């Protein structure tokens, strides 16, 4: 039987009162690991409305002790760094003995891992999800950040990018370590197939609504063409402030009786909307491994998406279609293929996700890494 460990999740991104959905994919990793181990989360974030230098919130969420420090906004970067370090020490004081640190996001919180490693003798592994390491976004990374990140990654026992594609981008920047891919997690008890008897063809898109990233306007242009080809269809576009694209939809004459703009909804409602859908669309210009693609698969819903980042690493060919970025004609053609005659096996899709991305699967993968990390003579994982 695997020894139960106490894992400290140190998170650069995590849901908070400032950004309620920020880093929810990290929260899902923490929930998965908590199935086998004790997990404590600490996170630090600036609060522009705070009048206190440091305000700490400690709660138990989903059985996980969660400590978040809210910092007063300051202009001086050195004073800001001081407040972050002070907050980190205050949060650490709230945590009982722990076995190792699971860092989420290399920089800047990896600097705290260096502090803990050299002064507290605590080892750490790193999970990384950021699209910022990919070209051309990587050109915006400062020399200091790259230099610091190289030191942080060199001292980590493992780096766990969510895709091999992300690993390649990180290595191009000189971030060296023992890499072991661990993908995003899916709650397969929440996201599961349901047979529907839709009288209309239901298409759905769910994202952060960032046009530069997700190409929302491109999707809407495709939807305007779908209207000319399919009479009985409905399109749902779901995400925070999705209604900011209403004016663009009107500009290109989209029928707003068939296209519904829905703002941020709960994770449970995301599952319900996917289960009721016939097709999921994603038209991103860049990605790593979007959770929502895996959640769609888990619900037995086929996906049409751009072939960017590490998506193709986890995309069985009979689960949908991969297309080139900005190729609106290909998006339309494949939507029509799915509408007319695309056979899917919902149970096969769900079984694939359960095997590769379920909470238990991800917890087991991390457990192997934790065990190896605590064994100072081992960096190999079978």
C-alpha positions, 0 to 999 in steps of 0.5 A: 500500500502506498504511503500517504504523504502530505503534499504542499501545492504552491500555486501561482494560479488558483481560484480566489475571490479575485479570480474565481476560475483562475487556475481551476485546472490546478484545483482539479489536480489538487482534488485528484491528488487528495484522493491518495494523499493529504493536500494543502494549498497555498496561493498569493495574489494581489488585491487592488481593493485591499487596504491591508498589506497582507490579508490571509484567508484559510478555508477547507475546500473539498477536504483540502486546507486552502490558505490564500494571502491577499496583498495590497497593491504596491508600485515598488517592485522590491517592496512587492517582492518583500510582501510576497516573501513575507506572505509565503512565510506566514502561509508556511507557518500555518502548515504542519509538517509536509513531505514535498512541494508541488509547484504549479507555474515555474515563475515567480513562485518557483523562487519560493521553492528555492528558498524552501529547498535550500533553507528548509530542505524541502524537495519539489516537483513542478506542474506547468500549463502555461501557453506563454512558453510557446513561440511567438509568446515566448519572445515576451519573456524577460531575460531575468525570468528565463535566467531565474526559471533555469535555476528553478527547473534545474533544482526541481526533481521533475517537471510535469508539463501537460503535453510533450509539445509544452516540454519541447518549448520549455527545453528550447528556452534552456529549462532543463530537468527530468521531464514527465508529462502529466496531463490535465484531469477530468472528473469522470463522475461529473462528465459522462455520456447521456443519450439525447434525443435532440430535435435540433443539432446542438453545437457548443463552444466554451472558453475564456472568450479571449479573441486573440487566443480562442478566435471567437470572431472566427467561430462566429463567422463559421456559425453565420455560414452554418445557418445557410446550410443547416436549418435546425441547429442551435449554437451556445457560446459560453464563457465570462463576458461572452455577450461582449461579442453580441455586437459582432454577431449582429454585424455579421447578421447572425440569427440570435434566436439560434445563437445563445450567448451565456456568461460564466457558469458552474463546472456542473452546468458545463457538464450538463451543457456538454451532455446535451450537445452534439458537437464541440467547437474550438478554434484556438490560435494556440493551446496546450491541452484544453480541459474542455476538449477532454471533458467533451470526450468524456461526455461522448461529444465529438470535437472539431478543433485546431491542431495546435499545441499538444492537442493532437497528443490526446486526440483519437481520430474517431473522436472528431477532426483536427484542422489548421488555425484560421481555416474557416472553410475546414471548420464549416466542412467538418461541422457538416460532416458531423451533422450528416453522418459521423458515427461516434461511440460515446462509451468508448470516448468516456472509457478513454478519458477515464483511463487516461485523465480520471482523478484516480489515473492522475493521482497515481501518476503523481504518486509515482513522481512523489515517491521517486522525489523522496528517494534521492537516488532515483529519477527514473519512472516506469 
